[in-house]
Structures are given as C-alpha cells and as structure tokens.
Amino acid sequence: MARAADMIRIERGAEALPGIWEYAVPSLHLCGKSRQPLLDACRQIKRMGGDTSQRCGMFREGRERPDISCVVERGAELTVSESDAGIRFRKFRTFDFSGLRSEREVV
C-alpha cells in the first residue's frame, strides 16, 4: 500500500447538509460537496487530466492516515448504491438529462 505521504490527499471537511460532506484536494486546487467525497474527487481529478494511476486517500482533520483510499482511476469508475439489499459499490454512470423537459416545455 502507498504511504500517506505518497498519495493525493483529499481532506474531508464539515458536514454541509445531512450526509453531504465538504471536501478539498489542496494540491490540485479542487473542492466540492458530496455524499461520496472520495469517489467524486476521483472523478474531478480524472476530468482535469490528473494522474489516474496515483493513489488518493480521504483524510479527516488532524489525521495522518486516510480513512479510506483507492487508485484514482478505480474510484472514478465507482459509485455507492443503497438498496434494500444493502450498500454496494456499482459502476458509475453519468446522469442522462436528455429525457427531461425544460422549464419552457412544462408551462
């Protein structure tokens, strides 16, 4: 496993809303809010053309070891799915907005 000093540090911040956490990737000047901050940070890193073969980790304030870590490419491919069967990692799919009507069409 990569040492904490060798990985991209994703800092988990305050809970912005119930179950939604602020996060930041200081080394890459990225930030956001998410229910799954590690995976969303991986997608941001991939979109910006960052090194997807590098390991990243989610750190809480004052911690020197990550709570959870993964390779950026793998994290970008996953999402968390909650159902009656339990919580599982699933393949990430972008939301398809094509079936939605615009506000002008609804009126």
C-alpha positions in Angstrom: 0.0 0.0 0.0 1.2 3.5 -0.7 2.3 5.6 2.2 0.1 8.5 3.1 2.8 11.0 2.1 2.9 9.5 -1.5 -0.9 9.8 -2.2 -3.2 12.6 -3.2 -4.7 14.0 -0.1 -8.4 14.5 -0.1 -9.5 16.4 3.1 -13.0 15.8 4.4 -14.4 18.9 5.8 -17.6 19.7 7.6 -21.0 18.2 7.1 -22.7 20.7 4.8 -26.1 19.0 5.0 -27.1 15.7 6.5 -25.0 13.1 4.8 -23.3 15.6 2.5 -19.6 16.5 3.2 -17.4 19.3 2.0 -14.1 18.1 0.7 -10.9 19.6 -0.8 -7.9 18.4 -2.7 -5.4 21.2 -1.8 -2.6 20.0 -4.1 -4.9 20.3 -7.2 -7.0 23.3 -6.1 -10.2 21.2 -6.2 -13.2 21.2 -3.8 -16.8 20.2 -3.6 -19.6 18.7 -1.6 -20.7 15.1 -1.9 -22.3 12.1 -0.3 -19.3 10.1 -1.5 -16.4 12.6 -1.5 -13.6 10.2 -2.2 -15.2 8.9 -5.4 -16.4 12.3 -6.6 -12.9 13.7 -6.0 -11.5 10.9 -8.2 -13.9 11.9 -11.0 -12.8 15.5 -10.7 -9.1 14.5 -10.8 -9.8 12.4 -13.9 -11.8 15.1 -15.7 -9.0 17.6 -15.1 -6.4 15.2 -16.6 -4.7 14.3 -13.4 -2.6 11.2 -12.8 -5.3 8.4 -12.6 -2.7 5.8 -11.7 -1.9 7.6 -8.4 -3.4 6.5 -5.1 -5.6 9.0 -3.2 -6.9 9.0 0.3 -9.7 10.6 2.3 -8.3 12.3 5.5 -10.1 13.8 8.4 -8.7 16.8 10.1 -5.7 16.0 12.3 -5.2 12.5 10.9 -2.0 11.3 9.3 -3.6 8.1 7.8 -6.5 8.0 5.4 -9.9 6.6 6.5 -10.2 5.1 3.0 -8.1 5.1 -0.2 -8.1 3.9 -3.7 -6.4 4.4 -7.1 -7.9 7.5 -8.8 -8.9 5.5 -11.9 -10.8 2.9 -9.9 -12.5 5.4 -7.7 -13.7 7.4 -10.7 -15.4 4.3 -12.1 -17.4 3.6 -8.9 -20.4 4.9 -7.1 -22.2 3.8 -4.0 -25.6 2.2 -4.4 -28.1 1.9 -1.5 -31.0 -0.5 -1.7 -32.9 -3.0 0.4 -30.2 -5.5 -0.4 -27.6 -3.2 1.3 -24.9 -0.8 0.4 -22.7 -1.8 -2.6 -20.2 -0.3 -5.0 -21.6 -0.1 -8.5 -20.3 1.2 -11.9 -20.6 5.0 -12.1 -22.9 6.2 -14.9 -23.4 9.9 -15.7 -26.9 11.1 -15.4 -28.8 11.3 -18.7 -30.6 14.6 -18.9 -32.0 14.0 -22.4 -35.3 12.7 -21.2 -36.0 15.8 -19.0 -38.2 18.6 -20.3 -37.1 22.2 -20.0 -39.0 24.7 -17.8 -40.4 26.3 -21.0 -41.9 22.9 -22.1 -43.5 22.3 -18.7 -45.5 25.6 -18.6 
